[in-house]
Amino acid sequence: MPELSRFYGIVIKMIFKDNVQHSKPHFHVYYGEYEASVGVDGEMLAGNLPVKQLRLVQAWAAIHEEELYQAWNNAVRGEVFGKIAPLQ
């Protein structure tokens, strides 16, 4: 699962051809023992995260929405996508 970004202990990844369980464009978030699937629009789809980390992820997603959709489109086609800048 290729890594999109990493910041404040949060790791964000996207899976190739991962549109079966959640057809909505999304990415996977890992923070310590927490895991979640989050829509590109910031909606929590599955799993859980502490509130503070979820808000950081949602802010990052809002800033990088266009890049996330581009990465999603590449991923569902099985094509390579690049990293996205971390939240600073």
C-alpha positions as CSV (number, residue, x, y, z in Angstrom):
1,M,0.0,0.0,0.0
2,P,1.8,3.1,-1.2
3,E,2.2,6.0,1.3
4,L,0.7,9.3,0.2
5,S,1.9,11.4,3.2
6,R,3.1,11.4,6.8
7,F,2.8,14.1,9.4
8,Y,2.5,14.3,13.2
9,G,2.7,10.5,13.6
10,I,-0.1,10.1,11.1
11,V,0.5,7.9,8.0
12,I,-1.8,8.2,5.0
13,K,-1.8,5.5,2.3
14,M,-3.9,4.6,-0.7
15,I,-4.4,1.1,-2.1
16,F,-4.4,0.3,-5.8
17,K,-7.8,-0.8,-7.2
18,D,-9.4,-0.3,-3.8
19,N,-12.9,0.6,-4.9
20,V,-14.9,-2.5,-3.9
21,Q,-15.7,-2.1,-0.2
22,H,-15.9,1.8,-0.3
23,S,-16.6,2.9,-3.9
24,K,-16.3,6.5,-2.6
25,P,-12.8,8.0,-3.2
26,H,-10.9,7.5,0.0
27,F,-7.6,6.9,1.7
28,H,-6.4,4.9,4.7
29,V,-5.1,6.5,7.9
30,Y,-2.8,5.0,10.5
31,Y,-2.0,6.6,13.8
32,G,-0.5,4.3,16.5
33,E,-3.0,1.5,17.1
34,Y,-5.7,3.4,15.2
35,E,-6.8,2.7,11.6
36,A,-9.5,4.4,9.5
37,S,-10.7,4.8,6.0
38,V,-11.5,8.5,5.3
39,G,-13.2,9.9,2.2
40,V,-11.4,12.5,0.2
41,D,-14.1,14.8,1.4
42,G,-13.1,14.1,5.0
43,E,-16.0,11.8,5.9
44,M,-15.0,8.9,8.2
45,L,-16.0,5.7,6.3
46,A,-14.7,3.0,8.7
47,G,-12.5,2.5,11.7
48,N,-11.6,5.2,14.2
49,L,-9.1,7.9,15.1
50,P,-8.8,10.3,18.0
51,V,-10.7,13.5,17.3
52,K,-7.5,15.7,17.2
53,Q,-5.9,13.5,14.5
54,L,-9.1,13.2,12.5
55,R,-9.3,17.0,12.4
56,L,-5.7,17.2,11.2
57,V,-6.4,14.6,8.5
58,Q,-9.6,16.5,7.4
59,A,-7.7,19.7,7.2
60,W,-4.9,18.0,5.2
61,A,-7.5,16.5,2.8
62,A,-9.3,19.8,2.3
63,I,-5.9,21.5,1.3
64,H,-5.0,18.6,-1.0
65,E,-8.4,17.6,-2.4
66,E,-7.5,18.0,-6.1
67,E,-4.3,16.0,-5.6
68,L,-6.2,13.3,-3.7
69,Y,-8.7,12.9,-6.5
70,Q,-5.9,12.6,-9.0
71,A,-4.2,10.0,-6.8
72,W,-7.5,8.1,-6.5
73,N,-8.1,8.1,-10.2
74,N,-4.6,6.7,-10.8
75,A,-4.9,4.1,-8.1
76,V,-8.2,2.6,-9.3
77,R,-6.6,2.3,-12.7
78,G,-3.6,0.6,-11.1
79,E,-1.3,3.4,-12.0
80,V,1.4,5.0,-9.9
81,F,0.7,8.1,-8.0
82,G,3.0,10.4,-6.2
83,K,3.4,11.6,-2.6
84,I,1.4,14.6,-1.3
85,A,2.9,17.3,0.9
86,P,2.4,16.8,4.6
87,L,0.5,19.2,6.8
88,Q,2.8,21.8,8.3
